[in-house]
Amino acid sequence: MTGRRVHLVRRDLIFAAVREAGRISRAELAKRTGMARMTITGLVAELIEAGLLAETGAAADGSRPGRPARLLTLGERAGVVVGAVVGGDGIRIAVADLSGRILDERRHPGGDPAELADLLAACTSQRVWSIVVGLSAPLLNGVVQPGTVLPGWAGHEPARELTARLGHRVTVRNGADLCVIGEVAHGVAAGRRDVCYLRVSTGIGCGLMLAGHVHPGASGVAGELGHVQVDETGALCRCGNRGCLETIAAPREILAALAVTYGEPLTAERAVELSRHDATVERIMADAGRMVGRVLADLANTVNPELVVLDGPLIEEGGPVLAGVREAIRRYAQPEVAESTEIRITGLGGRAGLLGAVTLALRATPTSRGGRTLSEISVKVGQHERAVRREVITDLLRARGATTRSDLVRLTKLPRAAVTEALAEMRHDRVIESCPPPVRSGRPSPAFRLAAPPGVVLGLAMDLDGLRAILTDRSGHRLAEGFRPLAPGLDGRVLIQAAAEYAKELITGPDAAVALSVPSPVHPLTGEFGARSVLPMFSGFSPGELMARMLGCPVVVGNNAQLAALAEARRGAARGARDVLYLKAAQYVGAGIVAAGRSYGGAIGYAGEIGHLTVRDMGPLCVCGRRGCLGAFLMPSYFGALLEKPTEDHLIALAAGGHGPARRALLDAGRLIGRTVAVVCDLLNPSVVVVGGRFTEPGPYVIDGIRESLQRHCAPSAAAGLTVVQAALGNEAEALGAVESLL
């Protein structure tokens, strides 16, 4: 970090401290920031000269003896932020000061690019720190896609165009993303980390917050819930597909149906009023709610949010739409997921997106940057600049691996002497170690990498065959591997104990850490199996605690598909991708999610449970107790017409041996998997779908089927940047994922 960067961070910190306090003295600033009085004096003078701070006259208030202190406040030129949202109902725009107080809020009809640019230009006569705009349209790599409720925006690149027009940097986000930010900052989702916001209006848009992070998707089109296909032969949608959710459950469709019944156009307000006493209207709106709830149940089973916030002109507390949504989620979501998913109506009166735009704009100001620094003051500010330099070098080595000293100088832009000094200190402290430099012409520069701490990491994966183990050092270099069969049908606790005994044999020396992959959801906070798991052997206890007591070292437990997804994203077929969906195509089908580079397991660990997505209401019985789940269509018994022995091994052997019907069966299985998980791709917008599992062993048949169905059934914007590939790590993926979860 350069001296200029440190200076700006310190200045932002002072700016934030004044904003939070309202009025504060220099002495109090020194206490809060940990900076020297001389540093405070220089930075305050700079900020006052720029008009960002102002100083009030000294006034005694009786709180302290001696000469009264002069107090600092935000100055007249501290500036504002601007938030705007553009939807089918027009433009909303708000101007707020740096404390977040709305100074001006307006609503305008229309909503084409020129109108928005004119409105924003009128707000830039004063100092504007940040402008954020939300559009009710999918933005694929920054370009508005066709088939939206804003046809005048199709093909535009609004962030670039508005920035060029206004001379200010403009951030443009999907409107639903801003809505979920607004709900978490100001609404019913305050304090929540796993949230789905659904607005059923001109279109049907969905904003996702996963583990505290808003999820825009790989190309920015996550949350296309309105274009989930629910009827392949249904009405043509503006996106080009048929039977999308919008064509059935959007308010315009419901109001059009009611207009036929009543012989006159109805407003949303009138329809809501009629639904309270008219059985026909109540039924139509409840059916729409059930259809929305049916899709939300798929979302709950695969993304596992803790809260779903509903918004829209036809939705009211106690109304038929809300009742239909709740009924469908109880019917189609897994019992534990349905019980843990709260459904609430927004209380922001249609302002969630606007408030989210203002909130996001405030995060881009020096006030916000300084506020973040305040919470980290013991780590980053108030220390000697040497510590900041060490942190920058450490982050770079963690991201790049082994790096030469000359490259560190070039990348950090620090003086060579400062880098040399920091490297010497870090090597002495055993934070880094020397390593062979890459082969280059000329005199070699010494190379360094982060030093691996002492101890080993053991990754264990439990499946139907047994236990697979991979032992590495703390940097992830493999030391040993092994496999041990397990007797089938044992009690879950006995299986966990067997895993612990096997781990004891493999671990040598102290400072060991262990991670176990299991074929069941695991709660991310408690580490326990669900009390009502579909696999009774894995329910009602904490496997990590049981193993840790036996081993005397920490044990982390995770779901097998989630850990396989992590391994494929870091070491396998999706290496380098940040948004990955892993599909385990086998008789026990499952999915793992990597969102923005982070493994995601859901609010209670049930994310990725695609085996229990409903394919057909009257389908075969599933182990979960419902009928027609995807997993039921992939069990060996469902391939009984082809198999003398109804086992997965026999099906795989037939297909590998060239048996045409068996290969067609795997192709169709892939088509069914792809058709069913298209909703997941519409929601998450991954860049890569990795297909693993035993069904991939005989050849590309199941992968081809998945690829075909995803291209056919996903929303066009989600399918555009989607790649489907075969997994690269084979049967080691889950054990490697267990290792990666500890590194």
GIHU-V549512 format. One record per residue. N is the residue number from 1. SS is DSSP state (h for helix, s for strand, l for the rest). OMEGA is omega in whole degrees, -180 to 180 (999 if undefined). D_FIRST is the distance of its C-alpha to the first C-alpha in Angstrom with 2 decimals. Layout:
BEGIN
n | ss | omega | d_first
N | SS | OMEGA | D_FIRST
N | SS | OMEGA | D_FIRST
END
This chain:
BEGIN
n | ss | omega | d_first
1 | l | -178 | 0.00
2 | l | 177 | 3.80
3 | h | 178 | 6.69
4 | h | -180 | 8.16
5 | h | 178 | 6.14
6 | h | 179 | 6.90
7 | h | -179 | 10.24
8 | h | 178 | 11.01
9 | h | 180 | 10.56
10 | h | 179 | 12.81
11 | h | 178 | 15.14
12 | h | 180 | 15.54
13 | h | 178 | 16.34
14 | h | 179 | 19.06
15 | h | -179 | 20.36
16 | h | -179 | 20.77
17 | h | 178 | 22.44
18 | h | 179 | 24.90
19 | h | -177 | 25.66
20 | h | -178 | 26.46
21 | h | -175 | 28.52
22 | l | 176 | 30.30
23 | l | -175 | 31.02
24 | s | 179 | 29.13
25 | s | 177 | 29.19
26 | h | -179 | 26.47
27 | h | 179 | 27.56
28 | h | 176 | 27.22
29 | h | 179 | 23.73
30 | h | 179 | 22.73
31 | h | -175 | 24.37
32 | h | -174 | 22.82
33 | h | -178 | 19.16
34 | l | -179 | 19.28
35 | l | 180 | 17.94
36 | l | -179 | 19.98
37 | h | -179 | 22.82
38 | h | 178 | 21.79
39 | h | 178 | 18.35
40 | h | -177 | 20.34
41 | h | -179 | 22.83
42 | h | -179 | 20.56
43 | h | 178 | 18.76
44 | h | 178 | 22.18
45 | h | 179 | 23.77
46 | h | -178 | 21.31
47 | h | 177 | 21.99
48 | h | 179 | 25.71
49 | h | 179 | 25.91
50 | l | -180 | 24.43
51 | l | -179 | 27.06
52 | l | 175 | 24.74
53 | s | 174 | 26.09
54 | s | -178 | 29.56
55 | s | 180 | 31.19
56 | l | 177 | 34.63
57 | l | 179 | 37.27
58 | l | 179 | 37.76
59 | l | 180 | 40.39
60 | l | 178 | 41.83
61 | l | 178 | 42.09
62 | l | -177 | 43.65
63 | l | -177 | 40.82
64 | l | 179 | 39.89
65 | l | 175 | 41.80
66 | l | -176 | 41.06
67 | l | -179 | 39.61
68 | l | -178 | 38.20
69 | l | 171 | 34.52
70 | l | -174 | 33.43
71 | s | -180 | 31.71
72 | s | 175 | 28.86
73 | s | 174 | 29.29
74 | s | -178 | 27.89
75 | l | -178 | 29.00
76 | l | -178 | 31.28
77 | l | 179 | 28.56
78 | l | 171 | 26.35
79 | l | -176 | 27.42
80 | s | 170 | 28.52
81 | s | -178 | 27.83
82 | s | 173 | 30.44
83 | s | 179 | 31.63
84 | s | 174 | 34.48
85 | s | -180 | 36.43
86 | s | 180 | 39.00
87 | s | 180 | 41.79
88 | l | -179 | 45.42
89 | l | 176 | 46.44
90 | s | -176 | 44.49
91 | s | 169 | 41.27
92 | s | -177 | 39.82
93 | s | -179 | 37.25
94 | s | 175 | 35.68
95 | s | -178 | 33.67
96 | s | 174 | 31.87
97 | s | -173 | 30.18
98 | l | 172 | 26.80
99 | l | -180 | 28.68
100 | l | -180 | 30.09
101 | l | 180 | 33.55
102 | s | 180 | 35.42
103 | s | -178 | 36.67
104 | s | 179 | 38.60
105 | s | -177 | 39.65
106 | s | 177 | 41.99
107 | s | -176 | 43.66
108 | s | 173 | 44.99
109 | l | -180 | 47.32
110 | l | -180 | 46.52
111 | l | 178 | 43.08
112 | l | -175 | 42.77
113 | h | -178 | 39.57
114 | h | 180 | 41.01
115 | h | 180 | 41.98
116 | h | -179 | 38.55
117 | h | 179 | 36.89
118 | h | -180 | 39.39
119 | h | 179 | 38.81
120 | h | 179 | 35.03
121 | h | 180 | 35.50
122 | l | -178 | 37.65
123 | l | -173 | 34.82
124 | l | 177 | 32.34
125 | l | 175 | 34.23
126 | l | -177 | 31.92
127 | l | -179 | 28.13
128 | s | -179 | 27.07
129 | s | -173 | 23.60
130 | s | 176 | 24.34
131 | s | 178 | 27.39
132 | s | -179 | 28.24
133 | s | 174 | 31.49
134 | s | 179 | 33.35
135 | s | 175 | 36.05
136 | l | -176 | 38.90
137 | l | 175 | 38.52
138 | l | 180 | 36.81
139 | s | -180 | 33.83
140 | s | -177 | 33.58
141 | l | 175 | 30.26
142 | l | -179 | 30.35
143 | s | 180 | 33.99
144 | s | -177 | 36.77
145 | l | 178 | 39.34
146 | l | 179 | 43.09
147 | l | -179 | 45.44
148 | l | 175 | 43.62
149 | l | 178 | 45.07
150 | l | -175 | 43.41
151 | h | 180 | 45.20
152 | h | -179 | 44.24
153 | h | -175 | 40.57
154 | l | 180 | 41.21
155 | l | 179 | 39.39
156 | l | 171 | 37.07
157 | l | -165 | 33.28
158 | h | -178 | 32.84
159 | h | -180 | 29.09
160 | h | -176 | 29.10
161 | h | -179 | 32.44
162 | h | 178 | 31.73
163 | h | 179 | 28.38
164 | h | -178 | 30.27
165 | h | -171 | 33.13
166 | h | -175 | 31.33
167 | l | 175 | 28.39
168 | l | 176 | 26.21
169 | l | -180 | 24.18
170 | s | 175 | 26.59
171 | s | 180 | 25.93
172 | s | -180 | 29.11
173 | s | 172 | 29.90
174 | s | -176 | 33.11
175 | h | -179 | 35.10
176 | h | 176 | 35.75
177 | h | 179 | 32.04
178 | h | 178 | 31.81
179 | h | -180 | 35.01
180 | h | 175 | 33.69
181 | h | 179 | 30.62
182 | h | -180 | 33.15
183 | h | 180 | 35.40
184 | h | -178 | 32.73
185 | h | -170 | 31.45
186 | h | -170 | 34.92
187 | l | -174 | 37.70
188 | l | -179 | 39.53
189 | l | -179 | 36.57
190 | l | 179 | 34.58
191 | l | -179 | 33.06
192 | l | -178 | 33.82
193 | l | -179 | 31.47
194 | l | -168 | 33.86
195 | s | 170 | 35.53
196 | s | 175 | 37.55
197 | s | -179 | 38.42
198 | s | 176 | 41.47
199 | s | 179 | 42.91
200 | s | -174 | 46.43
201 | l | 178 | 47.13
202 | l | 169 | 47.63
203 | l | 176 | 45.71
204 | s | -177 | 44.50
205 | s | -176 | 40.72
206 | s | 173 | 38.67
207 | s | -176 | 35.17
208 | s | 167 | 33.66
209 | s | -178 | 31.21
210 | s | 179 | 30.69
211 | l | 176 | 29.26
212 | l | -179 | 27.59
213 | s | 174 | 26.12
214 | s | -174 | 27.95
215 | l | 179 | 29.10
216 | l | -177 | 29.47
217 | l | -175 | 30.36
218 | l | -179 | 29.36
219 | l | 174 | 30.53
220 | l | -177 | 30.68
221 | l | 175 | 34.37
222 | l | 176 | 34.43
223 | l | -180 | 37.12
224 | l | -176 | 39.92
225 | h | -180 | 42.51
226 | h | -178 | 45.01
227 | h | 167 | 45.38
228 | l | -177 | 46.11
229 | s | -180 | 49.50
230 | l | 180 | 52.17
231 | l | -175 | 55.30
232 | l | -179 | 55.44
233 | l | -176 | 58.59
234 | l | -177 | 57.54
235 | l | 178 | 57.06
236 | s | 180 | 54.91
237 | l | -180 | 51.45
238 | l | 178 | 49.58
239 | l | -179 | 46.95
240 | l | 175 | 49.75
241 | l | 175 | 50.40
242 | s | 171 | 53.41
243 | l | 176 | 53.68
244 | s | -179 | 50.15
245 | l | -179 | 49.80
246 | h | -177 | 49.58
247 | h | -177 | 53.05
248 | h | -168 | 54.54
249 | h | 178 | 52.68
250 | l | -178 | 51.09
251 | h | -178 | 52.86
252 | h | 179 | 54.33
253 | h | -180 | 56.12
254 | h | -179 | 57.43
255 | h | 177 | 58.61
256 | h | 178 | 60.27
257 | h | 180 | 62.19
258 | h | 179 | 63.27
259 | h | 177 | 64.40
260 | h | -179 | 66.82
261 | h | -174 | 68.14
262 | h | 178 | 68.63
263 | l | 178 | 69.57
264 | l | 178 | 67.07
265 | l | 178 | 63.30
266 | l | 172 | 61.53
267 | l | 177 | 58.34
268 | h | -180 | 55.84
269 | h | 180 | 56.96
270 | h | 179 | 60.58
271 | h | 178 | 59.87
272 | h | 179 | 58.14
273 | h | -180 | 61.14
274 | h | -177 | 63.64
275 | h | -178 | 61.88
276 | l | -179 | 62.86
277 | l | -179 | 66.57
278 | l | -175 | 67.09
279 | h | -179 | 67.19
280 | h | 179 | 66.57
281 | h | 179 | 63.41
282 | h | -179 | 62.21
283 | h | -180 | 62.78
284 | h | -178 | 61.02
285 | h | 177 | 57.93
286 | h | 178 | 57.95
287 | h | 176 | 58.17
288 | h | 177 | 55.14
289 | h | 178 | 53.30
290 | h | 179 | 54.42
291 | h | 176 | 53.11
292 | h | 180 | 49.69
293 | h | 177 | 49.83
294 | h | 178 | 50.79
295 | h | 177 | 47.57
296 | h | 177 | 45.56
297 | h | 175 | 47.17
298 | h | 177 | 45.73
299 | h | -179 | 42.31
300 | h | -179 | 42.86
301 | h | -174 | 43.96
302 | h | -180 | 41.02
303 | h | 173 | 38.06
304 | l | 176 | 39.50
305 | l | 175 | 38.11
306 | l | -177 | 39.06
307 | s | 170 | 39.91
308 | s | 179 | 41.33
309 | s | -179 | 41.45
310 | s | 180 | 44.21
311 | s | 178 | 44.56
312 | l | -174 | 47.19
313 | l | -179 | 50.33
314 | l | -174 | 52.76
315 | l | 175 | 51.05
316 | l | 179 | 52.21
317 | l | -179 | 52.43
318 | l | -178 | 55.64
319 | l | -175 | 56.18
320 | h | 179 | 57.29
321 | h | 179 | 54.03
322 | h | 179 | 52.11
323 | h | 179 | 55.02
324 | h | 178 | 55.05
325 | h | -178 | 51.33
326 | h | 179 | 51.72
327 | h | -178 | 54.88
328 | h | 179 | 53.31
329 | h | 176 | 50.28
330 | h | -177 | 52.71
331 | h | -168 | 54.75
332 | h | 178 | 52.17
333 | l | 176 | 49.13
334 | l | -173 | 49.31
335 | h | -179 | 50.78
336 | h | 179 | 47.74
337 | h | 180 | 45.50
338 | h | -179 | 48.02
339 | h | -175 | 48.30
340 | h | -179 | 44.57
341 | l | -180 | 43.82
342 | s | 178 | 44.31
343 | s | -179 | 45.52
344 | s | 177 | 45.09
345 | s | 179 | 45.60
346 | l | 175 | 42.95
347 | l | -174 | 43.61
348 | l | 173 | 41.55
349 | l | 179 | 44.42
350 | l | -178 | 42.74
351 | l | -175 | 39.68
352 | h | -179 | 37.28
353 | h | 180 | 35.63
354 | h | 178 | 35.32
355 | h | 176 | 33.82
356 | h | 178 | 31.41
357 | h | 179 | 30.36
358 | h | 179 | 29.76
359 | h | 180 | 27.85
360 | h | 178 | 25.52
361 | h | 180 | 25.13
362 | h | -180 | 24.17
363 | h | -179 | 21.37
364 | l | -177 | 19.67
365 | l | 174 | 19.84
366 | h | 178 | 17.52
367 | h | -178 | 20.20
368 | h | -180 | 19.59
369 | h | 177 | 15.81
370 | h | 178 | 16.33
371 | h | 177 | 19.19
372 | h | 180 | 17.25
373 | h | 179 | 14.87
374 | h | -178 | 18.13
375 | h | -178 | 19.33
376 | l | -169 | 16.33
377 | h | -179 | 16.18
378 | h | -176 | 17.23
379 | h | -166 | 14.32
380 | h | -173 | 11.16
381 | l | -179 | 12.32
382 | l | 175 | 14.54
383 | l | 176 | 13.26
384 | l | -178 | 12.18
385 | h | 178 | 8.60
386 | h | -180 | 9.55
387 | h | 178 | 9.97
388 | h | 179 | 6.58
389 | h | 179 | 5.61
390 | h | 180 | 8.94
391 | h | 180 | 8.59
392 | h | 180 | 6.18
393 | h | 179 | 8.76
394 | h | 179 | 11.50
395 | h | -179 | 11.09
396 | h | 179 | 11.19
397 | h | 178 | 14.19
398 | h | -178 | 15.82
399 | h | -172 | 15.87
400 | h | -172 | 16.90
401 | l | -178 | 18.84
402 | l | -176 | 19.48
403 | s | 179 | 17.12
404 | s | 179 | 17.60
405 | h | -180 | 15.46
406 | h | 177 | 15.82
407 | h | 178 | 14.67
408 | h | 177 | 11.47
409 | h | -178 | 10.86
410 | h | -174 | 12.02
411 | h | -178 | 10.16
412 | h | -176 | 6.51
413 | l | 175 | 7.67
414 | l | 175 | 6.83
415 | l | -179 | 10.23
416 | h | -179 | 12.74
417 | h | 180 | 13.82
418 | h | 178 | 10.59
419 | h | -180 | 10.56
420 | h | 179 | 14.30
421 | h | -179 | 14.24
422 | h | 180 | 12.02
423 | h | 179 | 14.30
424 | h | 179 | 17.32
425 | h | -177 | 16.62
426 | h | 177 | 16.00
427 | h | 178 | 19.14
428 | h | -180 | 21.07
429 | l | 178 | 20.26
430 | l | 173 | 21.35
431 | l | 178 | 18.28
432 | s | 176 | 18.33
433 | s | 177 | 21.26
434 | s | 177 | 22.24
435 | s | -179 | 23.93
436 | l | 178 | 25.93
437 | l | 176 | 24.05
438 | l | -179 | 25.22
439 | l | 179 | 28.20
440 | l | 175 | 27.33
441 | l | 179 | 29.16
442 | l | -178 | 28.31
443 | l | -177 | 26.87
444 | l | 174 | 24.91
445 | l | 179 | 21.35
446 | l | -178 | 21.05
447 | s | -178 | 19.87
448 | s | 174 | 18.51
449 | s | 177 | 18.81
450 | s | 179 | 18.53
451 | l | 177 | 21.60
452 | l | 177 | 24.25
453 | l | -179 | 25.44
454 | l | 177 | 29.16
455 | l | -177 | 31.73
456 | s | 177 | 32.89
457 | s | 179 | 32.75
458 | s | 174 | 36.04
459 | s | 179 | 36.45
460 | s | 177 | 39.99
461 | s | -179 | 41.52
462 | s | 175 | 44.90
463 | l | -176 | 47.16
464 | l | -177 | 50.88
465 | l | -177 | 51.22
466 | s | -177 | 49.49
467 | s | 175 | 46.25
468 | s | -175 | 43.76
469 | s | 172 | 41.21
470 | s | -179 | 38.12
471 | s | 179 | 36.58
472 | s | 169 | 33.10
473 | s | -174 | 30.70
474 | l | 175 | 27.52
475 | l | 176 | 25.68
476 | l | 178 | 28.47
477 | l | -174 | 30.54
478 | s | 177 | 34.20
479 | s | -178 | 36.50
480 | s | 173 | 39.68
481 | s | -180 | 41.32
482 | s | 179 | 44.66
483 | s | 177 | 47.00
484 | s | 178 | 49.64
485 | s | 175 | 52.25
486 | l | 176 | 52.91
487 | l | -178 | 56.30
488 | l | 172 | 56.38
489 | l | -180 | 57.31
490 | l | 173 | 56.09
491 | l | -177 | 54.91
492 | h | -180 | 51.18
493 | h | 178 | 50.82
494 | h | 178 | 52.68
495 | h | 179 | 50.33
496 | h | 177 | 47.26
497 | h | 177 | 48.99
498 | h | 177 | 49.74
499 | h | 179 | 46.06
500 | h | 179 | 45.24
501 | h | 178 | 47.94
502 | h | 179 | 46.60
503 | h | 179 | 43.07
504 | h | -179 | 44.55
505 | h | -174 | 45.99
506 | h | -176 | 42.74
507 | l | 176 | 40.31
508 | l | 176 | 40.32
509 | l | -179 | 38.76
510 | l | 175 | 36.68
511 | l | 178 | 33.33
512 | s | 173 | 34.46
513 | s | -173 | 33.45
514 | s | 172 | 35.78
515 | s | -177 | 35.64
516 | s | 175 | 38.85
517 | s | -177 | 39.52
518 | s | -179 | 42.65
519 | l | -177 | 44.72
520 | l | 176 | 44.47
521 | l | 179 | 42.10
522 | s | -179 | 40.24
523 | l | -175 | 39.02
524 | l | -179 | 35.19
525 | l | -177 | 35.40
526 | l | -177 | 38.68
527 | l | -176 | 38.72
528 | l | 167 | 42.40
529 | s | 177 | 44.57
530 | l | -180 | 46.10
531 | l | -177 | 49.40
532 | l | -178 | 51.11
533 | l | 176 | 49.66
534 | l | 173 | 51.72
535 | l | -174 | 51.74
536 | l | -180 | 53.60
537 | l | 179 | 52.72
538 | l | 179 | 49.05
539 | l | 169 | 49.36
540 | l | 176 | 49.26
541 | l | -178 | 47.24
542 | l | -178 | 43.75
543 | h | -180 | 43.54
544 | h | 179 | 40.27
545 | h | -179 | 41.86
546 | h | 180 | 44.97
547 | h | -179 | 43.20
548 | h | 178 | 40.85
549 | h | -179 | 43.96
550 | h | -174 | 45.52
551 | h | -178 | 42.52
552 | l | 178 | 40.89
553 | l | -179 | 37.35
554 | l | 177 | 35.26
555 | s | 176 | 36.57
556 | s | -180 | 35.05
557 | s | -180 | 37.52
558 | s | 178 | 36.94
559 | s | -173 | 39.09
560 | h | -179 | 39.91
561 | h | 178 | 39.13
562 | h | -179 | 35.79
563 | h | 176 | 34.74
564 | h | 177 | 36.18
565 | h | 179 | 34.10
566 | h | -179 | 30.89
567 | h | -180 | 31.99
568 | h | 179 | 32.95
569 | h | -177 | 29.63
570 | h | -174 | 27.61
571 | h | -168 | 30.12
572 | l | -171 | 33.00
573 | l | -179 | 34.35
574 | l | -177 | 31.61
575 | l | -179 | 28.65
576 | l | 178 | 25.69
577 | l | -178 | 27.38
578 | l | -180 | 25.95
579 | l | -170 | 29.27
580 | s | 170 | 32.11
581 | s | 178 | 35.64
582 | s | 178 | 37.41
583 | s | 174 | 41.21
584 | s | -178 | 43.33
585 | l | -178 | 46.61
586 | l | -179 | 49.23
587 | l | 171 | 52.08
588 | l | -173 | 49.58
589 | l | 178 | 47.19
590 | s | -180 | 43.76
591 | s | 174 | 40.33
592 | s | -174 | 36.70
593 | s | 167 | 33.85
594 | s | -177 | 30.18
595 | s | -179 | 28.59
596 | l | 177 | 25.09
597 | l | -177 | 24.47
598 | s | 174 | 25.86
599 | s | -177 | 29.35
600 | s | -178 | 31.51
601 | l | 179 | 34.72
602 | l | -175 | 35.86
603 | l | 179 | 36.66
604 | l | 175 | 39.27
605 | l | -175 | 38.48
606 | l | 178 | 40.92
607 | l | 177 | 38.66
608 | l | -179 | 40.00
609 | l | -176 | 43.60
610 | h | 179 | 45.04
611 | h | -178 | 48.18
612 | h | 167 | 49.47
613 | l | -176 | 49.03
614 | s | 175 | 52.55
615 | l | -179 | 54.03
616 | l | -175 | 57.60
617 | l | -177 | 59.09
618 | l | 180 | 62.23
619 | l | -178 | 60.66
620 | l | -179 | 61.02
621 | s | 180 | 60.36
622 | l | 179 | 56.87
623 | l | 179 | 56.09
624 | l | 179 | 54.35
625 | l | 178 | 57.78
626 | l | 179 | 57.31
627 | s | 171 | 58.72
628 | l | 176 | 57.16
629 | s | 180 | 53.64
630 | h | -178 | 51.88
631 | h | -180 | 52.08
632 | h | 180 | 55.86
633 | h | -178 | 56.22
634 | h | 177 | 54.42
635 | l | -179 | 56.44
636 | h | -179 | 58.90
637 | h | -179 | 61.85
638 | h | 176 | 60.95
639 | h | -172 | 61.44
640 | l | -178 | 64.81
641 | l | -178 | 66.87
642 | l | -166 | 65.12
643 | l | 170 | 64.89
644 | l | 176 | 67.67
645 | l | -177 | 65.26
646 | l | 178 | 62.93
647 | l | 177 | 59.80
648 | h | 180 | 56.41
649 | h | -178 | 57.09
650 | h | 178 | 60.29
651 | h | -180 | 58.65
652 | h | -179 | 55.88
653 | h | 178 | 58.54
654 | h | -178 | 60.71
655 | h | 179 | 57.92
656 | h | -180 | 56.75
657 | l | 176 | 60.37
658 | l | -179 | 60.74
659 | l | -175 | 62.50
660 | h | 179 | 62.25
661 | h | 179 | 62.71
662 | h | 178 | 60.07
663 | h | 177 | 57.55
664 | h | 179 | 58.47
665 | h | 178 | 58.06
666 | h | 176 | 54.46
667 | h | 179 | 53.79
668 | h | 176 | 55.20
669 | h | 177 | 53.23
670 | h | 178 | 50.05
671 | h | -180 | 51.26
672 | h | 178 | 51.89
673 | h | -179 | 48.47
674 | h | 179 | 46.80
675 | h | -176 | 49.02
676 | h | -177 | 48.23
677 | h | 175 | 44.44
678 | h | 178 | 44.12
679 | h | 180 | 43.52
680 | h | 178 | 40.46
681 | h | 176 | 39.01
682 | h | -178 | 39.84
683 | h | -170 | 38.01
684 | h | 180 | 34.89
685 | l | 177 | 34.56
686 | l | 174 | 33.35
687 | l | -178 | 32.53
688 | s | 168 | 34.27
689 | s | -180 | 37.33
690 | s | -178 | 37.83
691 | s | 176 | 41.43
692 | s | 180 | 42.37
693 | l | -172 | 45.31
694 | h | -179 | 48.75
695 | h | 179 | 50.04
696 | h | -174 | 47.80
697 | l | -177 | 49.46
698 | l | -176 | 52.57
699 | l | -171 | 50.72
700 | l | -169 | 48.87
701 | h | -178 | 51.48
702 | h | 179 | 49.66
703 | h | 178 | 46.40
704 | h | 179 | 48.39
705 | h | 178 | 49.97
706 | h | -180 | 46.68
707 | h | -179 | 45.20
708 | h | -177 | 48.39
709 | h | 179 | 48.50
710 | h | 178 | 44.88
711 | h | -178 | 45.33
712 | h | -168 | 48.62
713 | h | 177 | 47.79
714 | l | 170 | 44.12
715 | l | -177 | 43.31
716 | h | -179 | 42.86
717 | h | 178 | 39.28
718 | h | -178 | 38.36
719 | h | -171 | 40.35
720 | h | -176 | 38.92
721 | l | -172 | 35.70
722 | l | 176 | 37.07
723 | s | 178 | 37.43
724 | s | -176 | 39.77
725 | s | 176 | 39.46
726 | s | 178 | 41.06
727 | l | -176 | 39.17
728 | l | -170 | 38.13
729 | l | 175 | 38.10
730 | h | -176 | 41.72
731 | h | 175 | 42.94
732 | h | -172 | 39.85
733 | h | -175 | 37.59
734 | h | 178 | 38.14
735 | h | 177 | 37.68
736 | h | 176 | 34.49
737 | h | 176 | 33.26
738 | h | 177 | 34.12
739 | h | -178 | 32.00
740 | h | -180 | 29.01
741 | l | -179 | 29.33
742 | l | -176 | 28.50
743 | l | 999 | 25.56
END
